Amino acid sequence: MKDSMIEAHLPLGSQPALREKYLNSHNSVRFGRILEDLDCLGVLICYSHTWNKELKRSPLSIVTALVDKIGIAS
C-alpha cells in the first residue's frame, strides 16, 4: 500500500480563493468539504493501488474508503 500513498496539502493560509471554499459564514472550517475531498482522494488512492496495466484500468468498482486519522494544523 505504500506505493499508492498520496499526500495532499491545502494552502488555505496563502490562497484566499481556496480558503473561501473551506470556510463557513462564521469563518470556521467546513468539515463536510474536507470529508468530501477525503472521499475523492480515497477513491484516487484505491484506484491507483488496483490499477491493472493490461486492462488500462482498475478491475474493481470502488465505493468507499477508510480514513485512519485527520489532523488539523493551525
Rosetta blueprint (number, residue, H / E / L):
1 M L
2 K H
3 D H
4 S H
5 M L
6 I L
7 E L
8 A L
9 H L
10 L L
11 P L
12 L L
13 G L
14 S L
15 Q L
16 P H
17 A H
18 L H
19 R H
20 E H
21 K H
22 Y H
23 L E
24 N L
25 S L
26 H L
27 N L
28 S L
29 V E
30 R L
31 F H
32 G H
33 R H
34 I H
35 L H
36 E H
37 D H
38 L H
39 D H
40 C H
41 L H
42 G H
43 V H
44 L H
45 I H
46 C H
47 Y H
48 S H
49 H H
50 T L
51 W L
52 N E
53 K L
54 E L
55 L L
56 K L
57 R E
58 S L
59 P L
60 L L
61 S L
62 I L
63 V L
64 T L
65 A L
66 L L
67 V L
68 D L
69 K L
70 I L
71 G L
72 I L
73 A L
74 S L
